[in-house]
């Protein structure tokens, strides 16, 4: 067991995030910078130097925050996920991060990302009473994990996220009908192979749990929040109807309208439609009428694992 505070920095496709936990497990810091590490990776297969610079700057800032809270190098982890997995030059990022963070970053596999997402979600929802399908819609990938009281039963990482789907299909302003149809079809095709296994678990009372930025933003929109309140969003129940309504409203709006919407974070306005499209597809394809929202995700899972090591 790690005796002191621990810190985790997650370099994701859309954002770089920090979580610092005290020795007693309490949250000392939870912060985020939108760094768009994955910008253009889907088309080029490489990380853009400007995206690397933004991410490294965020890691350096967060490392200083962790040090200020007494987190020693051995109690820190820096991880990277989808964008780095797909980039031929991810070592350029890793070398620069190690220079400012003092620890070597780790490249998580899709399965590791999914399992840590499940572990993190359970820290904020209490004991597992019935099986859960935990969904994390990231920038470059979407993790789906089925777990029960016995732990993780199935973990899948799908090669689609809000940034990747936007770059591939949603290029016009406002979006063209054919772009939206193509995006929805692409997501449906990725979900189709999982339909039978999800249906089997649903017969045992499978509950849908959503984590991370797309889902928490959808919850905030549903609640009419113009300032994000984590405690209010946590455990909010999103209905399929609410998600469908948000999708119809936001997908028909121009980019300027989404950016001006006080309910939509300005740094997520250009990718929120793709994220909600993925959430809607999961709920419709797997026939879930509700989605329980959790503020706890992969950051919490990594921190818990680190504290136990």
Secondary structure, 3 states (H helix, E strand, C coil): CCCCCEEEEEECCCEEEEEEECCCCCEEEEEEEECCCCCCHHHHCCCCHHHHHHHHHHHHHHHHHHHHCCCCHHHEEEEECHHHHHCCCHHHHHHHHHHHHCCCCEECCHHHHHHHHHHHHHHCCCCCCCCEEEEEECCCCEEEEEEECCEEEEEEEECCCHHHHHHHHCCCCCCCHHHHHHHHHHHHHHHHCCHHHHHHHHCCCCEEEEECHHHHHHHHHHHCCCCCCHHHHCCCEEEHHHHHHHHHHHHCCCHHHHHHCCCCCCCCCCCHHHHHHHHHHHHHHCCCCEEEEECCCHHHHHHHHHHHC
